């Protein structure tokens, strides 16, 4: 089923999570982008997290409710996506994955490219390379960089 969440609820959940503010900020920004500000979820999966790309670690089992078979947006191939118990479960998963992959100001990425994320511009580049394209040489379109910078400024006010 399609799910939506108000951004005020997302902000409340993030404020109550025991995470560094830099991780909360990155989670907020990437959640907004991936979910179209909380309007594009499928069974509380607001990031297109797939279930058929390998087994997720047992530490995440308590967050999942099942799987959903859907056509992938970009390829139109049938895929399995994770169904999360609720919004808080998805945010816990997303924040943990971002922190583990170094996708926050103060982190260092490692999966696609090794990049020290010192600024919001670095975060935009790291997100685009590590999460969006999977291409170590990808450049961030200026419009995307401006959007991320604007959202990060908002996040900095929300998570001090």
NULUMVO-233485 format. One record per residue: residue number from 1; residue in three letters; x, y, z of N, C-alpha, C in turn. Coordinates in Angstrom, 1 decimal. Layout:
BEGIN
+-----+-----+--------+--------+--------+--------+--------+--------+--------+--------+--------+
!   n ! res !    n_x !    n_y !    n_z !   ca_x !   ca_y !   ca_z !    c_x !    c_y !    c_z !
+-----+-----+--------+--------+--------+--------+--------+--------+--------+--------+--------+
! NUM ! ALA !      X !      Y !      Z !      X !      Y !      Z !      X !      Y !      Z !
...
+-----+-----+--------+--------+--------+--------+--------+--------+--------+--------+--------+
***
This chain:
BEGIN
+-----+-----+--------+--------+--------+--------+--------+--------+--------+--------+--------+
!   n ! res !    n_x !    n_y !    n_z !   ca_x !   ca_y !   ca_z !    c_x !    c_y !    c_z !
+-----+-----+--------+--------+--------+--------+--------+--------+--------+--------+--------+
!   1 ! UNK !    0.8 !   -1.2 !    0.0 !    0.0 !    0.0 !    0.0 !    0.9 !    1.2 !    0.0 !
!   2 ! UNK !    0.4 !    2.3 !   -0.6 !    1.1 !    3.6 !   -0.6 !    1.0 !    4.2 !    0.8 !
!   3 ! UNK !    2.1 !    4.8 !    1.2 !    2.1 !    5.4 !    2.5 !    2.7 !    6.8 !    2.4 !
!   4 ! UNK !    2.2 !    7.7 !    3.3 !    2.7 !    9.1 !    3.3 !    2.9 !    9.4 !    4.8 !
!   5 ! UNK !    3.8 !   10.4 !    5.0 !    4.1 !   10.8 !    6.4 !    4.3 !   12.3 !    6.3 !
!   6 ! UNK !    3.8 !   13.0 !    7.3 !    4.1 !   14.5 !    7.4 !    5.5 !   14.7 !    7.8 !
!   7 ! UNK !    6.1 !   15.7 !    7.3 !    7.5 !   16.0 !    7.6 !    7.6 !   16.4 !    9.1 !
!   8 ! UNK !    6.6 !   16.9 !    9.7 !    6.7 !   17.2 !   11.2 !    6.9 !   16.0 !   12.0 !
!   9 ! UNK !    6.2 !   14.9 !   11.5 !    6.4 !   13.6 !   12.2 !    7.9 !   13.1 !   12.0 !
!  10 ! UNK !    8.4 !   13.2 !   10.8 !    9.8 !   12.8 !   10.5 !   10.7 !   13.6 !   11.4 !
!  11 ! UNK !   10.5 !   14.9 !   11.5 !   11.4 !   15.7 !   12.4 !   11.3 !   15.3 !   13.8 !
!  12 ! UNK !   10.1 !   15.0 !   14.3 !    9.9 !   14.5 !   15.7 !   10.7 !   13.2 !   15.9 !
!  13 ! UNK !   10.6 !   12.3 !   15.0 !   11.3 !   11.0 !   15.2 !   12.8 !   11.3 !   15.2 !
!  14 ! UNK !   13.3 !   12.1 !   14.3 !   14.7 !   12.3 !   14.2 !   15.2 !   13.0 !   15.4 !
!  15 ! UNK !   14.5 !   13.9 !   16.0 !   14.9 !   14.6 !   17.2 !   15.1 !   13.7 !   18.3 !
!  16 ! UNK !   14.2 !   12.6 !   18.4 !   14.3 !   11.7 !   19.5 !   15.2 !   10.5 !   19.3 !
!  17 ! UNK !   15.9 !   10.5 !   18.2 !   16.8 !    9.4 !   17.9 !   18.2 !    9.7 !   18.5 !
!  18 ! UNK !   18.9 !    8.8 !   19.1 !   20.2 !    9.0 !   19.7 !   21.3 !    9.0 !   18.7 !
!  19 ! UNK !   21.3 !   10.0 !   17.9 !   22.3 !   10.1 !   16.8 !   23.0 !   11.4 !   16.8 !
!  20 ! UNK !   24.2 !   11.5 !   16.3 !   24.9 !   12.8 !   16.1 !   24.0 !   13.7 !   15.2 !
!  21 ! UNK !   24.0 !   15.0 !   15.5 !   23.2 !   15.9 !   14.7 !   23.6 !   15.9 !   13.2 !
!  22 ! UNK !   24.9 !   15.6 !   12.9 !   25.3 !   15.6 !   11.5 !   24.6 !   14.4 !   10.8 !
!  23 ! UNK !   24.4 !   13.3 !   11.5 !   23.7 !   12.2 !   10.9 !   22.2 !   12.5 !   10.8 !
!  24 ! UNK !   21.6 !   13.1 !   11.8 !   20.2 !   13.5 !   11.7 !   20.0 !   14.4 !   10.5 !
!  25 ! UNK !   20.9 !   15.4 !   10.3 !   20.7 !   16.3 !    9.2 !   20.8 !   15.6 !    7.8 !
!  26 ! UNK !   21.8 !   14.7 !    7.7 !   21.9 !   13.9 !    6.4 !   20.6 !   13.1 !    6.2 !
!  27 ! UNK !   20.2 !   12.4 !    7.3 !   19.0 !   11.6 !    7.2 !   17.8 !   12.4 !    6.7 !
!  28 ! UNK !   17.6 !   13.6 !    7.3 !   16.5 !   14.5 !    7.0 !   16.6 !   14.9 !    5.5 !
!  29 ! UNK !   17.7 !   15.3 !    5.0 !   17.9 !   15.7 !    3.6 !   17.6 !   14.6 !    2.7 !
!  30 ! UNK !   18.2 !   13.4 !    2.9 !   18.1 !   12.3 !    2.0 !   16.7 !   11.7 !    2.1 !
!  31 ! UNK !   16.1 !   11.7 !    3.2 !   14.7 !   11.3 !    3.3 !   13.8 !   12.2 !    2.5 !
!  32 ! UNK !   14.0 !   13.5 !    2.6 !   13.2 !   14.4 !    1.8 !   13.3 !   14.2 !    0.3 !
!  33 ! UNK !   14.5 !   14.0 !   -0.1 !   14.8 !   13.7 !   -1.6 !   14.2 !   12.4 !   -2.0 !
!  34 ! UNK !   14.5 !   11.4 !   -1.3 !   14.1 !   10.0 !   -1.7 !   12.6 !    9.8 !   -1.6 !
!  35 ! UNK !   11.9 !   10.5 !   -0.7 !   10.5 !   10.3 !   -0.5 !    9.6 !   11.4 !   -1.0 !
!  36 ! UNK !   10.2 !   12.3 !   -1.7 !    9.4 !   13.5 !   -2.2 !    8.7 !   14.1 !   -1.0 !
!  37 ! UNK !    9.5 !   14.4 !    0.0 !    9.0 !   15.1 !    1.3 !    7.9 !   14.2 !    2.0 !
!  38 ! UNK !    8.1 !   12.9 !    2.0 !    7.3 !   12.0 !    2.7 !    6.0 !   11.6 !    2.0 !
!  39 ! UNK !    5.9 !   12.0 !    0.7 !    4.7 !   11.6 !    0.0 !    4.8 !   10.4 !   -0.9 !
!  40 ! UNK !    6.0 !    9.8 !   -1.0 !    6.1 !    8.6 !   -1.9 !    6.7 !    7.4 !   -1.1 !
!  41 ! UNK !    5.9 !    6.8 !   -0.4 !    6.3 !    5.6 !    0.3 !    5.5 !    4.4 !   -0.1 !
!  42 ! UNK !    6.0 !    3.2 !    0.0 !    5.3 !    2.0 !   -0.2 !    5.6 !    1.2 !    1.0 !
!  43 ! UNK !    4.5 !    0.9 !    1.8 !    4.6 !    0.2 !    3.1 !    5.7 !    0.7 !    3.9 !
!  44 ! UNK !    5.7 !    2.0 !    4.1 !    6.7 !    2.7 !    5.0 !    8.1 !    2.6 !    4.5 !
!  45 ! UNK !    8.3 !    2.2 !    3.2 !    9.6 !    2.2 !    2.6 !    9.7 !    3.5 !    1.8 !
!  46 ! UNK !   10.4 !    4.5 !    2.3 !   10.5 !    5.8 !    1.6 !   11.8 !    6.0 !    0.8 !
!  47 ! UNK !   12.5 !    4.9 !    0.6 !   13.8 !    5.1 !   -0.1 !   14.0 !    4.0 !   -1.1 !
!  48 ! UNK !   13.0 !    3.2 !   -1.5 !   13.2 !    2.2 !   -2.5 !   14.2 !    1.1 !   -2.1 !
!  49 ! UNK !   14.2 !    0.8 !   -0.8 !   15.1 !   -0.2 !   -0.3 !   14.7 !   -1.6 !   -0.7 !
!  50 ! UNK !   15.6 !   -2.3 !   -1.4 !   15.3 !   -3.5 !   -2.1 !   15.5 !   -4.7 !   -1.2 !
!  51 ! UNK !   14.7 !   -5.8 !   -1.4 !   14.8 !   -7.0 !   -0.6 !   15.5 !   -8.1 !   -1.4 !
!  52 ! UNK !   15.7 !   -7.9 !   -2.7 !   16.2 !   -9.0 !   -3.5 !   17.6 !   -8.8 !   -4.0 !
!  53 ! UNK !   18.3 !   -7.9 !   -3.3 !   19.7 !   -7.7 !   -3.6 !   20.7 !   -8.4 !   -2.7 !
!  54 ! UNK !   20.2 !   -9.2 !   -1.8 !   21.0 !   -9.9 !   -0.8 !   20.3 !   -9.8 !    0.5 !
!  55 ! UNK !   20.8 !  -10.6 !    1.5 !   20.2 !  -10.6 !    2.8 !   20.7 !   -9.4 !    3.6 !
!  56 ! UNK !   19.8 !   -8.6 !    4.2 !   20.2 !   -7.6 !    5.1 !   20.6 !   -8.2 !    6.5 !
!  57 ! UNK !   21.5 !   -7.6 !    7.2 !   21.9 !   -8.1 !    8.5 !   20.8 !   -8.3 !    9.5 !
!  58 ! UNK !   21.0 !   -9.3 !   10.4 !   19.9 !   -9.6 !   11.4 !   19.6 !   -8.4 !   12.3 !
!  59 ! UNK !   20.5 !   -7.5 !   12.4 !   20.3 !   -6.3 !   13.3 !   19.1 !   -5.5 !   12.7 !
!  60 ! UNK !   18.7 !   -5.7 !   11.5 !   17.6 !   -4.9 !   10.9 !   16.3 !   -5.7 !   11.0 !
!  61 ! UNK !   16.3 !   -7.0 !   11.3 !   15.1 !   -7.8 !   11.2 !   13.9 !   -7.2 !   11.9 !
!  62 ! UNK !   14.1 !   -6.6 !   13.0 !   13.0 !   -6.1 !   13.8 !   12.3 !   -4.9 !   13.2 !
!  63 ! UNK !   12.9 !   -4.3 !   12.1 !   12.4 !   -3.1 !   11.5 !   11.5 !   -3.5 !   10.3 !
!  64 ! UNK !   11.6 !   -4.7 !    9.8 !   10.9 !   -5.2 !    8.6 !    9.6 !   -5.9 !    8.9 !
!  65 ! UNK !    8.6 !   -5.7 !    8.0 !    7.3 !   -6.4 !    8.2 !    7.1 !   -7.4 !    7.1 !
!  66 ! UNK !    7.9 !   -7.3 !    6.0 !    7.7 !   -8.2 !    4.9 !    8.3 !   -7.6 !    3.6 !
!  67 ! UNK !    7.9 !   -8.1 !    2.5 !    8.4 !   -7.6 !    1.2 !    7.2 !   -7.3 !    0.3 !
!  68 ! UNK !    7.5 !   -6.5 !   -0.7 !    6.5 !   -6.1 !   -1.7 !    7.0 !   -6.3 !   -3.0 !
!  69 ! UNK !    6.3 !   -6.9 !   -3.9 !    6.8 !   -7.1 !   -5.3 !    6.2 !   -5.9 !   -6.1 !
!  70 ! UNK !    7.1 !   -5.2 !   -6.8 !    6.7 !   -4.0 !   -7.6 !    7.7 !   -3.9 !   -8.8 !
!  71 ! UNK !    7.3 !   -3.1 !   -9.8 !    8.2 !   -2.8 !  -10.9 !    9.1 !   -1.7 !  -10.4 !
!  72 ! UNK !   10.4 !   -1.8 !  -10.7 !   11.4 !   -0.8 !  -10.3 !   11.1 !    0.4 !  -11.3 !
!  73 ! UNK !   11.2 !    1.6 !  -10.7 !   11.0 !    2.8 !  -11.5 !   11.8 !    3.0 !  -12.7 !
!  74 ! UNK !   13.1 !    2.8 !  -12.5 !   14.1 !    3.1 !  -13.6 !   14.1 !    2.0 !  -14.7 !
!  75 ! UNK !   14.0 !    0.7 !  -14.3 !   14.1 !   -0.4 !  -15.3 !   12.8 !   -1.0 !  -15.6 !
!  76 ! UNK !   11.8 !   -0.8 !  -14.8 !   10.5 !   -1.5 !  -15.0 !   10.5 !   -3.0 !  -14.8 !
!  77 ! UNK !   11.6 !   -3.5 !  -14.2 !   11.8 !   -4.9 !  -13.9 !   11.1 !   -5.2 !  -12.6 !
!  78 ! UNK !   10.5 !   -6.4 !  -12.5 !    9.9 !   -6.8 !  -11.2 !   11.0 !   -7.0 !  -10.2 !
!  79 ! UNK !   10.8 !   -6.4 !   -9.0 !   11.7 !   -6.4 !   -7.9 !   11.0 !   -6.6 !   -6.6 !
!  80 ! UNK !   11.7 !   -7.0 !   -5.6 !   11.2 !   -7.1 !   -4.2 !   11.7 !   -5.9 !   -3.4 !
!  81 ! UNK !   10.8 !   -5.2 !   -2.7 !   11.2 !   -4.1 !   -1.8 !   10.8 !   -4.4 !   -0.4 !
!  82 ! UNK !   11.5 !   -3.9 !    0.5 !   11.2 !   -4.1 !    1.9 !   10.0 !   -3.3 !    2.4 !
!  83 ! UNK !    9.2 !   -3.9 !    3.2 !    8.1 !   -3.3 !    3.9 !    8.5 !   -3.0 !    5.3 !
!  84 ! UNK !    8.5 !   -1.8 !    5.8 !    8.9 !   -1.4 !    7.1 !    7.7 !   -1.4 !    8.0 !
!  85 ! UNK !    7.9 !   -1.6 !    9.3 !    6.8 !   -1.6 !   10.3 !    6.2 !   -0.3 !   10.4 !
!  86 ! UNK !    7.0 !    0.8 !   10.4 !    6.5 !    2.1 !   10.5 !    7.5 !    3.1 !   10.0 !
!  87 ! UNK !    7.2 !    4.4 !   10.1 !    8.1 !    5.4 !    9.7 !    9.4 !    5.4 !   10.5 !
!  88 ! UNK !    9.2 !    5.3 !   11.8 !   10.4 !    5.3 !   12.7 !   11.3 !    4.1 !   12.4 !
!  89 ! UNK !   10.8 !    3.0 !   12.0 !   11.7 !    1.9 !   11.6 !   12.5 !    2.2 !   10.3 !
!  90 ! UNK !   11.8 !    2.8 !    9.4 !   12.5 !    3.2 !    8.2 !   13.6 !    4.3 !    8.5 !
!  91 ! UNK !   13.3 !    5.3 !    9.3 !   14.3 !    6.3 !    9.6 !   15.5 !    5.7 !   10.4 !
!  92 ! UNK !   15.2 !    4.7 !   11.3 !   16.3 !    4.0 !   12.0 !   17.2 !    3.3 !   11.0 !
!  93 ! UNK !   16.6 !    2.6 !   10.0 !   17.4 !    1.9 !    9.0 !   18.2 !    2.9 !    8.2 !
!  94 ! UNK !   17.5 !    4.0 !    7.7 !   18.2 !    4.9 !    6.8 !   19.3 !    5.6 !    7.5 !
!  95 ! UNK !   19.1 !    6.1 !    8.7 !   20.2 !    6.7 !    9.5 !   21.3 !    5.8 !    9.7 !
!  96 ! UNK !   21.1 !    4.6 !   10.0 !   22.1 !    3.6 !   10.3 !   22.9 !    3.4 !    9.0 !
!  97 ! UNK !   22.3 !    3.2 !    7.9 !   23.0 !    3.0 !    6.6 !   23.8 !    4.2 !    6.2 !
!  98 ! UNK !   23.3 !    5.4 !    6.4 !   24.0 !    6.6 !    6.0 !   25.2 !    6.7 !    6.9 !
!  99 ! UNK !   25.1 !    6.5 !    8.2 !   26.2 !    6.6 !    9.1 !   27.3 !    5.5 !    8.8 !
! 100 ! UNK !   26.8 !    4.3 !    8.5 !   27.8 !    3.2 !    8.2 !   28.5 !    3.5 !    6.9 !
! 101 ! UNK !   27.9 !    4.2 !    6.0 !   28.5 !    4.5 !    4.7 !   29.2 !    5.8 !    4.6 !
! 102 ! UNK !   29.2 !    6.5 !    5.7 !   30.0 !    7.8 !    5.8 !   29.3 !    8.9 !    5.1 !
! 103 ! UNK !   28.0 !    8.8 !    4.9 !   27.2 !    9.8 !    4.1 !   26.6 !   10.9 !    5.1 !
! 104 ! UNK !   27.5 !   11.7 !    5.7 !   27.1 !   12.8 !    6.5 !   28.3 !   13.7 !    6.7 !
! 105 ! UNK !   28.1 !   14.9 !    7.0 !   29.2 !   15.9 !    7.2 !   30.0 !   15.3 !    8.4 !
! 106 ! UNK !   31.3 !   15.1 !    8.2 !   32.2 !   14.5 !    9.2 !   32.5 !   13.0 !    8.9 !
! 107 ! UNK !   31.8 !   12.4 !    7.9 !   32.0 !   11.0 !    7.6 !   33.0 !   10.9 !    6.4 !
! 108 ! UNK !   33.4 !    9.6 !    6.1 !   34.2 !    9.3 !    5.0 !   33.5 !    8.1 !    4.3 !
! 109 ! UNK !   33.2 !    8.3 !    3.0 !   32.6 !    7.3 !    2.2 !   33.7 !    6.2 !    1.9 !
! 110 ! UNK !   33.2 !    5.0 !    1.5 !   34.2 !    4.0 !    1.2 !   33.6 !    3.0 !    0.1 !
! 111 ! UNK !   32.4 !    2.9 !   -0.1 !   31.8 !    1.9 !   -1.0 !   32.1 !    2.1 !   -2.5 !
! 112 ! UNK !   31.9 !    3.3 !   -3.0 !   32.1 !    3.6 !   -4.4 !   33.4 !    4.4 !   -4.5 !
! 113 ! UNK !   33.6 !    5.4 !   -3.6 !   34.8 !    6.2 !   -3.7 !   35.1 !    6.6 !   -2.3 !
! 114 ! UNK !   36.3 !    6.8 !   -2.0 !   36.8 !    7.3 !   -0.7 !   36.8 !    8.8 !   -0.7 !
! 115 ! UNK !   35.8 !    9.4 !    0.0 !   35.6 !   10.8 !    0.0 !   35.4 !   11.3 !    1.5 !
! 116 ! UNK !   36.2 !   12.2 !    1.9 !   36.0 !   12.9 !    3.2 !   34.9 !   13.9 !    3.1 !
! 117 ! UNK !   33.8 !   13.8 !    3.8 !   32.7 !   14.7 !    3.7 !   32.9 !   15.8 !    4.7 !
! 118 ! UNK !   33.5 !   16.9 !    4.3 !   33.8 !   18.0 !    5.2 !   32.7 !   19.1 !    5.1 !
! 119 ! UNK !   32.0 !   19.2 !    4.0 !   31.1 !   20.3 !    3.8 !   29.8 !   19.8 !    3.2 !
! 120 ! UNK !   28.8 !   20.6 !    3.1 !   27.5 !   20.2 !    2.5 !   27.7 !   20.0 !    1.0 !
! 121 ! UNK !   28.6 !   20.7 !    0.4 !   28.9 !   20.4 !   -1.0 !   29.5 !   19.0 !   -1.2 !
! 122 ! UNK !   30.4 !   18.6 !   -0.2 !   30.9 !   17.3 !   -0.2 !   29.8 !   16.2 !    0.0 !
! 123 ! UNK !   28.9 !   16.6 !    0.9 !   27.7 !   15.6 !    1.1 !   26.9 !   15.4 !   -0.2 !
! 124 ! UNK !   26.7 !   16.5 !   -0.9 !   25.9 !   16.4 !   -2.1 !   26.7 !   15.5 !   -3.1 !
! 125 ! UNK !   27.9 !   15.7 !   -3.3 !   28.7 !   14.9 !   -4.2 !   28.8 !   13.4 !   -3.7 !
! 126 ! UNK !   29.0 !   13.2 !   -2.4 !   29.0 !   11.8 !   -1.9 !   27.7 !   11.1 !   -2.1 !
! 127 ! UNK !   26.6 !   11.8 !   -1.8 !   25.3 !   11.2 !   -2.0 !   25.0 !   10.9 !   -3.4 !
! 128 ! UNK !   25.4 !   11.8 !   -4.3 !   25.1 !   11.6 !   -5.7 !   26.0 !   10.4 !   -6.2 !
! 129 ! UNK !   27.2 !   10.3 !   -5.8 !   28.1 !    9.2 !   -6.3 !   27.8 !    7.9 !   -5.6 !
! 130 ! UNK !   27.6 !    7.9 !   -4.3 !   27.5 !    6.7 !   -3.5 !   26.1 !    6.1 !   -3.5 !
! 131 ! UNK !   25.1 !    7.0 !   -3.6 !   23.7 !    6.5 !   -3.4 !   22.9 !    6.6 !   -4.6 !
! 132 ! UNK !   23.0 !    7.7 !   -5.4 !   22.2 !    7.9 !   -6.6 !   22.7 !    7.2 !   -7.8 !
! 133 ! UNK !   24.0 !    7.4 !   -8.1 !   24.5 !    6.8 !   -9.4 !   25.4 !    5.6 !   -9.3 !
! 134 ! UNK !   26.0 !    5.4 !   -8.1 !   27.0 !    4.3 !   -8.0 !   28.2 !    4.6 !   -8.9 !
! 135 ! UNK !   28.5 !    5.8 !   -9.2 !   29.6 !    6.1 !  -10.2 !   30.5 !    7.1 !   -9.5 !
! 136 ! UNK !   31.8 !    6.6 !   -9.3 !   32.8 !    7.4 !   -8.6 !   33.2 !    8.7 !   -9.3 !
! 137 ! UNK !   32.8 !    8.8 !  -10.6 !   33.2 !   10.0 !  -11.3 !   32.0 !   11.0 !  -11.6 !
! 138 ! UNK !   30.8 !   10.6 !  -11.1 !   29.6 !   11.4 !  -11.4 !   29.8 !   12.8 !  -10.8 !
! 139 ! UNK !   29.2 !   13.8 !  -11.6 !   29.2 !   15.1 !  -11.1 !   27.7 !   15.4 !  -10.7 !
! 140 ! UNK !   27.6 !   16.3 !   -9.6 !   26.3 !   16.6 !   -9.2 !   25.7 !   17.7 !  -10.0 !
! 141 ! UNK !   24.5 !   17.6 !  -10.6 !   23.9 !   18.7 !  -11.3 !   23.7 !   19.9 !  -10.4 !
! 142 ! UNK !   23.9 !   21.1 !  -10.9 !   23.9 !   22.3 !  -10.0 !   22.5 !   22.4 !   -9.3 !
! 143 ! UNK !   21.4 !   22.1 !  -10.0 !   20.1 !   22.1 !   -9.4 !   20.0 !   21.2 !   -8.2 !
! 144 ! UNK !   20.6 !   20.0 !   -8.3 !   20.6 !   19.1 !   -7.2 !   21.4 !   19.6 !   -6.0 !
! 145 ! UNK !   22.6 !   20.2 !   -6.3 !   23.5 !   20.7 !   -5.3 !   22.8 !   21.9 !   -4.6 !
! 146 ! UNK !   22.1 !   22.7 !   -5.3 !   21.3 !   23.8 !   -4.7 !   20.2 !   23.3 !   -3.8 !
! 147 ! UNK !   19.5 !   22.3 !   -4.2 !   18.4 !   21.7 !   -3.4 !   19.0 !   21.1 !   -2.1 !
! 148 ! UNK !   20.1 !   20.3 !   -2.2 !   20.7 !   19.7 !   -1.0 !   21.2 !   20.8 !   -0.1 !
! 149 ! UNK !   21.8 !   21.8 !   -0.6 !   22.3 !   22.9 !    0.2 !   21.2 !   23.6 !    1.0 !
! 150 ! UNK !   20.1 !   23.9 !    0.3 !   19.0 !   24.5 !    0.9 !   18.4 !   23.6 !    2.0 !
! 151 ! UNK !   18.2 !   22.3 !    1.7 !   17.6 !   21.4 !    2.7 !   18.5 !   21.3 !    3.9 !
! 152 ! UNK !   19.8 !   21.2 !    3.6 !   20.8 !   21.1 !    4.7 !   20.7 !   22.3 !    5.7 !
! 153 ! UNK !   20.6 !   23.5 !    5.1 !   20.5 !   24.7 !    5.9 !   19.3 !   24.6 !    6.8 !
! 154 ! UNK !   18.1 !   24.1 !    6.3 !   16.9 !   23.9 !    7.1 !   17.2 !   22.8 !    8.2 !
! 155 ! UNK !   17.9 !   21.8 !    7.8 !   18.2 !   20.7 !    8.8 !   19.1 !   21.2 !    9.9 !
! 156 ! UNK !   20.0 !   22.1 !    9.6 !   20.9 !   22.7 !   10.6 !   20.2 !   23.5 !   11.6 !
! 157 ! UNK !   19.1 !   24.1 !   11.2 !   18.2 !   24.8 !   12.2 !   17.4 !   23.9 !   13.0 !
! 158 ! UNK !   17.0 !   22.8 !   12.4 !   16.1 !   21.8 !   13.1 !   16.9 !   20.9 !   14.1 !
! 159 ! UNK !   18.1 !   20.6 !   13.7 !   18.9 !   19.7 !   14.6 !   20.2 !   20.3 !   15.0 !
! 160 ! UNK !   20.1 !   21.1 !   16.1 !   21.3 !   21.8 !   16.7 !   21.9 !   21.1 !   17.8 !
+-----+-----+--------+--------+--------+--------+--------+--------+--------+--------+--------+
***
